[in-house]
């Protein structure tokens, strides 16, 4: 016998199985995110958020680029085989967010 939760709208009920299925499908939809290095072409990429707004990684073109925000306005970036360095985040007219030559646009999950 399935366990039921009261629905928020209309006082109906939804089973935990139906709810977990709904959530699994909602989270399975990949965010559309494109990135580019320097002035190169836009390409599909993936952002992995380790700590919302404070630590994230962009994966593109076989490279992982790590970012860390100190919570006070300073962002550091570390590319593979390089030392981490402070970067200036800025929004461009095409709604892309860039960090010293590394840019992302689309569903940026940093808020």
C-alpha positions as CSV (number, residue, x, y, z in Angstrom):
1,X,0.0,0.0,0.0
2,X,1.6,3.3,-1.0
3,X,2.0,6.2,1.5
4,X,0.2,9.3,0.4
5,X,1.0,13.0,1.0
6,X,-1.6,15.7,1.0
7,X,-1.3,17.8,-2.1
8,X,-0.8,21.5,-1.7
9,X,-3.4,22.4,-4.3
10,X,-6.9,21.1,-4.0
11,X,-6.4,18.9,-0.9
12,X,-5.8,15.8,-3.1
13,X,-3.2,13.2,-2.5
14,X,-0.1,12.0,-4.4
15,X,1.8,8.7,-3.7
16,X,5.4,8.8,-2.8
17,X,6.1,6.7,-5.9
18,X,4.4,9.2,-8.2
19,X,6.2,12.1,-6.4
20,X,9.6,10.5,-6.7
21,X,9.0,9.7,-10.3
22,X,8.0,13.3,-11.0
23,X,11.1,14.6,-9.3
24,X,13.4,12.2,-11.1
25,X,12.1,13.3,-14.4
26,X,12.3,17.0,-13.5
27,X,15.9,16.7,-12.4
28,X,16.9,14.5,-15.4
29,X,16.4,17.4,-17.8
30,X,19.9,18.8,-18.4
31,X,20.5,22.5,-18.2
32,X,21.5,24.0,-21.5
33,X,24.8,25.7,-20.9
34,X,27.4,26.8,-23.4
35,X,30.9,27.9,-22.7
36,X,33.9,29.2,-24.6
37,X,37.6,29.7,-24.0
38,X,39.1,33.1,-25.0
39,X,37.3,34.1,-28.2
40,X,36.8,30.5,-29.3
41,X,33.5,28.9,-30.4
42,X,30.6,28.4,-28.1
43,X,30.3,24.7,-27.2
44,X,28.2,22.6,-24.8
45,X,29.6,22.4,-21.3
46,X,28.6,21.3,-17.9
47,X,28.7,23.2,-14.6
48,X,29.1,21.2,-11.4
49,X,28.2,23.2,-8.3
50,X,29.9,22.0,-5.2
51,X,28.7,24.9,-2.9
52,X,26.0,27.1,-4.3
53,X,27.5,30.4,-5.3
54,X,30.9,29.7,-3.7
55,X,32.5,26.7,-5.5
56,X,31.8,25.3,-9.0
57,X,33.6,23.6,-11.9
58,X,33.1,24.1,-15.6
59,X,33.8,21.0,-17.7
60,X,34.4,21.7,-21.4
61,X,36.6,20.4,-24.2
62,X,38.1,17.8,-21.9
63,X,39.1,20.3,-19.3
64,X,37.9,21.0,-15.8
65,X,38.1,24.7,-14.7
66,X,37.6,25.2,-10.9
67,X,36.2,28.4,-9.4
68,X,35.9,29.6,-5.8
69,X,34.1,32.7,-4.5
70,X,35.2,33.9,-1.1
71,X,31.8,35.3,-0.2
72,X,33.2,38.9,-0.2
73,X,33.5,39.5,-4.0
74,X,36.7,37.8,-4.9
75,X,36.6,34.9,-7.4
76,X,39.6,32.6,-8.1
77,X,40.0,30.3,-11.1
78,X,42.2,27.3,-11.5
79,X,42.7,25.7,-14.8
80,X,44.4,22.3,-15.2
81,X,48.1,22.3,-14.7
82,X,48.1,26.0,-13.6
83,X,48.1,27.8,-10.3
84,X,44.9,29.4,-9.1
85,X,44.5,33.1,-9.7
86,X,42.1,35.9,-8.9
87,X,39.7,36.7,-11.8
88,X,37.2,39.4,-12.5
89,X,33.7,38.2,-13.2
90,X,31.7,40.3,-15.6
91,X,28.4,40.1,-17.5
92,X,28.5,40.7,-21.3
93,X,25.7,42.1,-23.5
94,X,24.9,38.6,-24.8
95,X,24.0,37.6,-21.2
96,X,27.1,35.5,-20.8
97,X,29.1,35.5,-17.6
98,X,32.9,35.6,-18.1
99,X,35.9,35.2,-15.8
100,X,39.0,36.4,-17.6
101,X,38.5,34.7,-20.9
102,X,36.3,31.8,-19.7
103,X,32.7,32.5,-20.5
104,X,29.4,30.7,-19.9
105,X,25.8,31.4,-21.0
106,X,22.5,29.8,-20.5
107,X,21.2,28.2,-17.3
108,X,23.9,29.2,-14.9
109,X,23.0,27.7,-11.5
110,X,24.9,30.0,-9.2
111,X,22.1,31.8,-7.4
